[in-house]
Amino acid sequence: DLKILSKKFGLIFAFKPDCPYCHQFAPLVKKFAVEHGFDVQGLSKGDECFEGMTCSKNESALLAVNPKLEFPMLYLTNPKTNEVIPIAHGYIGLDALMTNIKYVISYLKNKGQL
């Protein structure tokens, strides 16, 4: 199911450079993305980026997905439908991230999107 999900959806990692939790969460996000074949796009509230991640500083996109500007945030996004699904708010561990992804997979299957 993760392989199917990673072919249809990418990840958006919203962060700001001075956020310590963002620095802790970024390596976990990159590891998860590599292991499961997700493209990950960083969306920065500043000019910095994390190693191994493509980033953009796009204030309007950041506000569209994260209007309260809470960091870090991780989203699944479908580039064909522009659907954005939050999967992590704040720093969470890999087990919690996998649990959240499993809930999203069930949700998408129920909607007929997977």
N, C-alpha and C positions, 0 to 999 in steps of 0.2 A: 504493500500500500504506500509506503514511503517513496518508493521508486516512481510510482504513478504520480504521486503528489508533487515530487520534485521536477517532473517533466512539465507539469501544468502551472506550478506556482514557484515563485522565487521568494526570497527573504528581504525585508527591509529592516535594517538595524538603525534606529534613531538614537542619537547620542549627542552629548556635548563634551568637548575636550577636557573640561575641568571637573568632570564627574568621576569620582573614584570607582563607583559601581559599574560605570560604563567600561572602565579599563579592566575590571575583573571579569565582566561578562563577555567582552569582545573575543578573547581566545576561545571560549566555550562555543560562541556562535560560529566562529570560523571552523572549529573542529566539527561541529554538528553539520555544517553546510558541506564540508569536504566529504565526510563519511557517508552522507546521504544524497549527494549530487545536486544540492541546491545552489543556485546563483545567489549571492548575497550582495546587496547594495547598501552602502552606508549613507545615512542622511544626517549630516552634521549641523549642529548649531554653532559651528565655528569653522576654522580653516583647516583643522587637522584631520587626519584619517588614520586608521589602524593598518598596520602592515598586512599585506595580502588581501585587502578589501578595496573595492572601488567605491569612492565616496563622491558625494556632491553636496554643495552648500546651496540649497534651494529652499528659501524661507517659506514660499507659498506651498510647496509640496510638504514640507515639514509641518506646517500649520494644518494642512488638509488631513494628514493622518494622525497628528498628535496636537490637537488644539490647546491642550492644557500645558504643553511643553514639559511633560514628565519624562525623566530619563533614568535608565535606558528603557527602550521599548523595542520589542521585536514583533514583526508582522509577517504573515504570509500574504503574498499578493499575486493575483492572476493578471498578467499583462494584457491578456485578450479581453477580459471583462472589466478590468480596473477594480475588481473586488479586493478589499483589504481586510484581513482578519487578524486581530491582535492575538498573539500567542504567548507573550511574556511582558510583564510590567515589573520593572525593577530587576535586580539580579536574582536569578533562580538557578538551581543546579540542573545537571543533565537529566536526572530522573524526572524532575518536575517538568522540564521542557518536553520530554518524551510523552509524559502523561497528557500534557496540553495538546500536543500534536495528535495523539490518539483520539481525543475528544473532537478535534477539528475534522479528522478523517471520517469519524462517524457522522458528524454534522453534514459534511459534503456528500457522503454516500446517500444520506437521507434526502438530500436535495437533488440527487441524480447527477452530481457534478464529478463524481469519481467512479 
